């Protein structure tokens, strides 16, 4: 009888301990805290173009054609154009290249405003095709749309549709359509790039 009472007391103590531990486990409290981290943009949208402050960039030379012809200043002749976006946004950007007419013996700073009315002394912006070629993505995701060739009158474009910071570089080729009546000489014009 004493042995069974001892066993019953031990069993009861075990049951009470298990119940107490179970109650303590069930009573455990939890808490959640919503948190945020704010990232700010570190800069702006910028464009870097070849420097002509020491004088205009030579796009080469060619003979006046015997008939309607073209001359192409190959990629690398003009130099690199780089768009850098440090806005860390979601909209991407579009870069456009336009330009003035190329006028014979014109001051490059005033090119397009000094052109003669004699069409043999002018290569119109409409006759200069700007081809961005294959841009390289130096920073960012590969989210370029196909670059669009265009005349300097209408504009050529490079479009980046990725998100976050980016940097893209290209070296355009420019093709001039020339007439057989073009006067020999140095023609000067200005190419303008804009990124939005």
C-alpha positions, 0 to 999 in steps of 0.5 A: 500500500505504501509503495502504491501511494508513493507511485501515485504521489510521484505520478501526481507530481509529474502531472503537475510539473507537466501542466505547469510547464505547459501553462508557462509555454502557452503563456509566452508573449510575442511582439512585432515591430514594423520597421523602415529603411529610407534610401535617398538618391545620391545625385542627378541625371548628367550627360558627358560629351566630347570636349571641344573647348580647345577647338572643334573635333575633326570628323575627318575629310573627304573629296567632294563627290562626283555625284550625290554621295555620303561620307561617314565619320566612323564610331570613335571619331566623334568620341564617347557620350555617357549618361549617368543617372544617380537619381536611384529612380524608377523612370529611366531616361531618354537621351536625344542628339540634335544639331545645327546645319554644318556651314562652310568656314563658320565659327563653330560657336555660331554654327547654324546661325551664320550659314549662307543662303547658298545651299552649296555652302551648307550641309543641312542638319537634315543631311547628317545621320547620327547613329548611336551604335551599340551602347554599353551599360557600365552600371545598371541592368541591361534595359536599353531599348534599341537606339534609334538613328536619326538626322541632326534635324529630327534627333536620334535617341538612346532610351534606358528603361531600367530602375535604380542608378545607371551609366550608359556609354556610346560612340556615335557614327555620323553620316553626311549626305553630300552633293556634287556641287558642294564647295570645298572647305571646312564645314562646322556645326554643333551637335547637342545632346540632352538627357531627360 
